[in-house]
Amino acid sequence: MATLHQVLGLVQLLVFTALGLVAVGQWWRRRGAPAAWLAATFGVLATVALVGDLLPDQPQSATMLWARKLIVAFVVLFPYLLYRFMSSFLRPIPWVHAIALVLTGAAVAGAVLLPPIPEPSAPRSDVFQLYIYLVLLQWGSLSALIGYRFWHEGRGQPTVCRRRMRTLSLGSVGLAVALVVAAAAPSTDGVSATQLLVELFAVASGLLFFMGFAPPALVRRAWRRPE
């Protein structure tokens, strides 16, 4: 299991880094609000993957401790940024927009203000468990909304547009499922089957995101063939 865990970790790092680079490249070429939100969304994801991989499991200094807090803050920013990307071309609902902003602000503030994140094998305090519930609510609600809107709005669109939107829908839901499974898993020191499942979901979601916003020419041609 340890070898598979290392391989999946490396693949996940490569996929998320590539997503960030491709999204920033698209923004550099096209500009505009959708491209900017896309670059911010996957730039944050790439930063989490790269910096999180370099941080030690047990921070030995205040700098490392704050770096871990900022990584958590970046993690909870991801679904909000993806929501803003969606809202840049699909009309947002004002009250939903307000709730998304409040939940994300609370999750980011909690990441910065709460006590240090406990080690995987350490028991979770009541405060930290409440924060986990807040993050699950924020990620789950935003991801469900994004998944529904992308899937629903894809109806009636040309084949390539429809499939791109529905692929983004699946990627958003898949990453949310990975987070829920990770949060529900019992604490353990070793590599568990649940951890491997979470990493598989994360890699699959990253590939779906890539196919959604930057599908290769071969895939585009395959999607157009029925037309």
Disulfide bonds with the S-S distance in Angstrom:
none
